[in-house]
Amino acid sequence: MFFVSEEFLRKYEAGEAFDQTIDVAIPLGHELFEDTEGKKGYNRQQREESSE
């Protein structure tokens, strides 16, 4: 599930052109979460930090 702004929805429904900010935020060829190890890695890191 995801949410979109009313402006995006209006433009989409009307067939108007719109910019997708993910194209600006993440350059082509890069991953959005490339610096993470997923949930498993996150949980492991949380355990390590809490045991210190």
Secondary structure, 3 states (H helix, E strand, C coil): CCCCCHHHHHHHHHCCCCCCHHHHHCCCCCCCCCCCCHHHHHHHHHHHHHHC
